[in-house]
Amino acid sequence: MANIPDELMYSEEHEWVAGDIAPGSEVAVGITEYAAAALGDIVYVEAPEVGDDVVAGEVCGELESTKAVSEFFAPVSGVVTAVNDAVIDAPETLNTEAYGNGWIFKIKVKTPNKALLNSEQYAAITE
């Protein structure tokens, strides 16, 4: 069973959000261990650029693995404030450390996503 940290919020598309999702807050965004395992060995990450506006539920990037190419969806709406160059340079980090150092980008929240799930709700959809 995949690790699902209690302190994070989750989207049904298997992204996680770390931080307060209130407007004006900055949150980190990544993919879950469940998503990383399903994708297999991740070899490429296309993230949005700093300054890009992203909208919750809309495609904002792409992940490529040895199995497939998968779209990445914004879990909250806002402006991208940072991109994790370490993950761009070493995409396999998402397979070994999906949480913590495996964040892909950060967003200054404009609109929270009320559809985000807590860890128990997310666990229920991954069973």
HUVEN-V199283 format. One record per residue. N is the residue number from 1. RES is the residue in one small letter. SS is DSSP state (2 for helix, 1 for strand, 0 for the rest). PSI is psi in radians with two decimals (NA if undefined). Layout:
# HUVEN-V199283
N_RES_SS_PSI + N_RES_SS_PSI
This chain:
# HUVEN-V199283
1_m_0_2.41 + 2_a_0_2.65 + 3_n_0_2.28 + 4_i_0_1.58 + 5_p_0_2.38 + 6_d_0_-0.50 + 7_e_0_-0.09 + 8_l_0_2.83 + 9_m_1_2.73 + 10_y_1_2.63 + 11_s_0_2.79 + 12_e_0_-0.28 + 13_e_0_0.13 + 14_h_0_0.55 + 15_e_1_2.69 + 16_w_1_2.76 + 17_v_1_2.24 + 18_a_1_2.18 + 19_g_0_3.11 + 20_d_0_2.16 + 21_i_0_0.26 + 22_a_0_2.58 + 23_p_0_2.37 + 24_g_0_-0.27 + 25_s_0_2.75 + 26_e_1_2.31 + 27_v_1_2.65 + 28_a_1_2.60 + 29_v_1_2.45 + 30_g_1_-2.98 + 31_i_1_2.70 + 32_t_0_2.83 + 33_e_2_-0.64 + 34_y_2_-0.83 + 35_a_2_-0.76 + 36_a_2_-0.72 + 37_a_2_-0.71 + 38_a_2_-0.64 + 39_l_2_-0.54 + 40_g_0_-2.70 + 41_d_0_1.95 + 42_i_1_2.22 + 43_v_1_-0.19 + 44_y_1_2.41 + 45_v_1_2.19 + 46_e_1_1.93 + 47_a_0_2.79 + 48_p_0_2.87 + 49_e_0_2.70 + 50_v_0_2.31 + 51_g_0_-0.26 + 52_d_0_2.46 + 53_d_1_2.29 + 54_v_1_2.63 + 55_v_0_2.28 + 56_a_0_2.28 + 57_g_0_-0.11 + 58_e_0_2.65 + 59_v_1_2.33 + 60_c_1_0.06 + 61_g_1_-3.02 + 62_e_1_2.54 + 63_l_1_2.32 + 64_e_1_2.31 + 65_s_1_3.11 + 66_t_0_-0.25 + 67_k_0_-0.70 + 68_a_0_3.00 + 69_v_1_2.32 + 70_s_1_2.43 + 71_e_1_2.64 + 72_f_1_2.28 + 73_f_1_2.50 + 74_a_0_2.22 + 75_p_0_-0.31 + 76_v_0_2.82 + 77_s_1_2.45 + 78_g_1_-2.82 + 79_v_1_2.32 + 80_v_1_2.19 + 81_t_1_-0.33 + 82_a_1_2.64 + 83_v_1_2.40 + 84_n_0_1.63 + 85_d_2_-0.50 + 86_a_2_-0.64 + 87_v_2_-0.63 + 88_i_2_-0.75 + 89_d_2_-0.52 + 90_a_0_1.28 + 91_p_0_-0.45 + 92_e_0_-0.27 + 93_t_2_-0.61 + 94_l_2_-0.49 + 95_n_2_-0.53 + 96_t_2_-0.44 + 97_e_0_1.22 + 98_a_0_-0.56 + 99_y_0_3.00 + 100_g_2_-1.96 + 101_n_2_-0.15 + 102_g_2_0.24 + 103_w_0_2.57 + 104_i_0_-0.79 + 105_f_1_2.95 + 106_k_1_2.59 + 107_i_1_2.38 + 108_k_1_2.00 + 109_v_1_2.26 + 110_k_1_-0.84 + 111_t_1_2.12 + 112_p_0_2.74 + 113_n_0_1.89 + 114_k_0_-0.18 + 115_a_0_-0.01 + 116_l_0_2.62 + 117_l_1_2.62 + 118_n_0_3.11 + 119_s_2_-0.67 + 120_e_2_-0.74 + 121_q_2_-0.71 + 122_y_2_-0.74 + 123_a_2_-0.66 + 124_a_2_-0.55 + 125_i_2_-0.15 + 126_t_2_0.00 + 127_e_0_NA
